Amino acid sequence: MSGVGVFVALVIGILAGWIADLALARRHSLFMQMLIGVIGSFIGAFIAQSLHLVIPGFLGSLVVSAVGATLFLAVVGLFRRSA
């Protein structure tokens, strides 16, 4: 992956984590938002691939990552409340 590709992946991760934070009214640090977004991108990509969805480009990657990050935070929230 080129330097530009890594930078774009980090930007998408940060934005996706931020969107998930907003959607679920959470407050995480910039690093945690990036981590949540990166994990969410894997989850979102798996779901999109399973449903045979292809959403090209930066915006498509952001949408898939944000959906995955929001699902990830929701599931983590369920486990935190039950403990």
C-alpha positions as CSV (number, residue, x, y, z in Angstrom):
1,M,0.0,0.0,0.0
2,S,1.4,3.4,-1.0
3,G,1.8,6.3,1.4
4,V,-1.2,8.0,-0.1
5,G,-3.3,4.8,0.4
6,V,-2.3,4.5,4.0
7,F,-3.2,8.2,4.6
8,V,-6.6,7.7,2.9
9,A,-7.3,4.6,4.9
10,L,-6.5,6.5,8.1
11,V,-8.8,9.4,7.1
12,I,-11.6,7.0,6.3
13,G,-11.0,5.3,9.7
14,I,-11.2,8.5,11.6
15,L,-14.3,9.7,9.8
16,A,-16.1,6.4,10.1
17,G,-15.3,6.2,13.9
18,W,-16.4,9.8,14.3
19,I,-19.7,9.1,12.5
20,A,-20.3,6.0,14.6
21,D,-19.6,8.1,17.8
22,L,-22.1,10.7,16.6
23,A,-24.7,8.0,15.7
24,L,-24.5,6.4,19.1
25,A,-23.8,9.6,21.2
26,R,-20.4,8.4,22.4
27,R,-17.2,10.4,23.0
28,H,-13.9,8.7,22.1
29,S,-10.5,10.1,21.5
30,L,-9.2,10.6,17.9
31,F,-7.1,7.5,18.2
32,M,-10.0,5.4,19.4
33,Q,-12.2,6.8,16.6
34,M,-9.6,5.7,14.1
35,L,-9.3,2.3,15.7
36,I,-13.1,1.9,15.7
37,G,-13.3,3.0,12.1
38,V,-10.6,0.6,11.0
39,I,-12.3,-2.3,12.8
40,G,-15.6,-1.1,11.3
41,S,-14.2,-1.1,7.8
42,F,-13.4,-4.8,8.1
43,I,-16.9,-5.5,9.5
44,G,-18.6,-3.4,6.9
45,A,-16.5,-4.9,4.1
46,F,-17.4,-8.4,5.2
47,I,-21.1,-7.5,5.3
48,A,-21.1,-5.7,2.0
49,Q,-19.2,-8.6,0.4
50,S,-21.7,-11.1,1.9
51,L,-24.6,-9.1,0.4
52,H,-22.8,-8.7,-2.9
53,L,-22.8,-5.0,-2.6
54,V,-20.3,-2.9,-4.5
55,I,-20.1,0.7,-3.6
56,P,-17.0,2.2,-5.3
57,G,-14.9,5.2,-4.4
58,F,-14.1,7.2,-1.3
59,L,-17.7,7.8,-0.4
60,G,-18.6,4.2,-0.7
61,S,-15.7,3.1,1.5
62,L,-16.7,5.7,4.0
63,V,-20.3,4.5,4.1
64,V,-19.4,0.9,4.4
65,S,-16.8,1.7,7.2
66,A,-19.2,3.9,9.1
67,V,-22.0,1.3,9.0
68,G,-19.5,-1.4,10.2
69,A,-18.1,0.9,12.9
70,T,-21.6,1.8,14.2
71,L,-22.5,-1.9,14.4
72,F,-19.2,-2.6,16.2
73,L,-19.9,0.1,18.8
74,A,-23.5,-1.1,19.2
75,V,-22.4,-4.7,19.9
76,V,-19.6,-3.6,22.3
77,G,-22.2,-1.4,24.1
78,L,-24.4,-4.4,24.5
79,F,-21.6,-6.4,26.1
80,R,-20.6,-3.6,28.4
81,R,-24.1,-3.1,29.8
82,S,-24.6,-6.8,30.4
83,A,-21.4,-7.2,32.4
